[in-house]
Amino acid sequence: MNRAEQLMQHVGHLTTSVGAAYPGSRAVFRGHDLHHDLGDLGWFELCAFGITGRRLPKDHLRVLEFIWTSTSYPDARIWNNRVAALAGTTRSTPNLALTAGHALSEAMIYGRRNEYRALTFFARTVQEMKGGATLADCLARHLQHQGKLAGYGRPLASGDERIAPTMALARELGLADGPHVTLAFEVERELLSQGKQLKMNYGALVSAFGADFGLTGREFTMLFFPVFVGGMQPCYLEAAAKPPGAVFPTPCGDVRYRGTPKRAWPGSAPG
């Protein structure tokens, strides 16, 4: 079957297993009546069900939602919050401001793509070690091919203040010793023993929990897409309440220009 024939099978109808809306009657969400069968779900739990197609255990949901809460920093100096704040100072709409901030949240170094790579590394390494490989061998092979390890090292700080409270909750719920979370700490110890000053950051820990809870890289990325929004909203609102342009203004005198010096433009008036 060629590409055109494949597409023709989908002409004129939508084939779906995730749900459908019947205006005036009901809405189906992954095989359940949204309003009658799933009305007891919180929004976070509904998102998790929509993404994974399964009802996550309540304790897993508590840890995952705590990660959302722990990452909501209302500081406009943080890279994605800064975009939301700058949008506020230019009087953009809240929707556009948060959308722009979310777009930056997919950053390779700090954001979702970094955690996708960390989760993939943990899942692969657990399987390799079950097959007899040592952690040192797995790390050496990964660094040889990738050059760097997602989830370790943090700009501006040597540690991560979110790790201790997250692990305290995980211990309370009996979830602190899963294979991927255990591996995350073992990797940190191995790196330090090799003289590499790369401590685990929050991206590694949350990715390890995602792997322990059976999330794929794509599922994890989608579930944590809104994780920064709790911090973005106050930044936008505060910026919008200030005079236009009052967030991080830069006087022209503070700009050190080293390009072509001032010159007359052909056809322009003198001066």
Helices and strands as residue ranges (DSSP letters): H 3-8, E 19-22, E 26-29, E 32-33, H 43-52, H 58-70, H 79-89, H 94-104, H 112-130, H 135-146, H 163-172, H 179-193, H 202-212, H 217-223, H 229-241, G 252-254
